[in-house]
Amino acid sequence: MKMASLALSLLLLSSLLSLLVLASSSPVQDPDLVVQEVHSRINASRRNLAYLSCGTGNPIDDCWRCDPNWEQNRQRLADCAIGFGKNAIGGRNGKIYVVTDSADDNPVNPKPGTLRHAVIQNEPLWIIFQRDMVIKLSQELVMNSFKTIDGRGASVHIANGPCITVHYVTNIIIHGINIHDCKQAGNANIRDSPQHSGWWTVSDGDGVSIFGSSHIWVDHCSLSNCHDGLIDAIHGSTAITISNNYMTHHDKVMLLGHSDSYTQDKDMQVTVAFNHFGEGLVQRMPRCRFGYFHVVNNDYTHWEMYAIGGSAAPTINSQGNRFLAPDDRTKKEVTKYENTPESEYKNWNWRSEGDLMLNGAFFRQSGAGASSSYARASSLSARPSSFVGAMTTTAGALNCKRGSSC
């Protein structure tokens, strides 16, 4: 804790001294440009300050990361979730399953020791990896209920093929995985339990596709460059937390809600917290429909179109985020009300509270102010936006070493 505070203080002091030098050499300084420059310098340094993550106020990380014996009690992670997905227990209380083989040669009869064999089992399992591996799936990885995929202690990539599908199941935790370059697949037979395999049509090519599922937690993953979405949740999915992820180099980042006519998504509840939306992102961080969405303490350092959007009257509660707008003067707005006239969207409940707006960023609010729908879109207490940098410094897959704090 003391090292974290000292490091952060030194970083801020360095930025302040640099600003004083600039101020003394130039008679007029644009305040917005000064703020942007400080933010840019801190953001460039943030990922080198990994040790800041313990004790910075990130409630998930502070729950387990400072424990040097985390490997001896991996399932404690299941007690650390927050937000709408806080009751996702994954494979807690189940056996540890060690993936020893990166192959995925047979999606109908997967070999023991492979990731696919692990995720289709009926009993709860906490799935870990024997070593670093890159898993190129032959078909989408269809998960059974009560599973945790835990990549801590190894560098695990699911890449260059179809990726993860969470389809009409419950209690899933996906933690510490690199998910990227995901492709479409399908028109194939895929096993989803020891007793059943079935025909699957062509997949969307998402990094993580959540369909008709509940109690889902995706935490500390690094995601980029997939065919469709990085994380999509549709068809009545709910009780979801998406946290501590590092997302880069992608167009349509996150879709929450199937379509403007699919009213079964009206009870969807999703928390999006402590994520870093980084370089090369275009839109949908997230794009919401119908339900209740708490977007809290995330760091937005890049968008090319917009950050948060929606249609079909979703309730969006944006709290304590940091939004750095692009330099393009036409792209400063954080929000986008999709395909809807102002006469209609002015009644939607979209709130910004305590968000930090940089480089001209602005959030177009709507709705009647405090209401019961806002309460339904609140899933945890937001920290001040000034803490966002420290809380998201190590967003993405972690480099955890056995025998030391992660």
Buried (B, 14 or more C-beta within 10 A) or exposed (E): EEEBEEBBEEBEEEBEEEBEEEEEEEEEEEEEEEBBBBBBBBBEBBBEBEEBBBBBBBBBBBBBBBBEEBBEEBBBBBEBBBBBBBBBBBBBEBEEBEBEBBBBEBBEEBEEBBBBBBBBBEBBBBBBBEEEBEBBBBBBBBBBBBBBBBBBBBBBBBBBBBBBBBBBBBBBBBBBBBBBBBBBBBEBEBBBBEEEBEEBEEBBBBBBBBBBBBBBBBBBBBBBBBBBBBBBBBBBBBBBBBBBBBBBBBBBBBBBBBBBEBEBBBBBBBBBBBBBBBEBBBBBBBBBBBBBBBBBBBBBBBBEBBBBBBBBBBBBBBBBBBBBBBEEEEBBBBBBBBEBEEEEBBEBBBBBBBBBBBBBBBBBBBBEEEEEBBEBBBBBEBBEBEBBBBBBBBBBBBEBEEEEBB
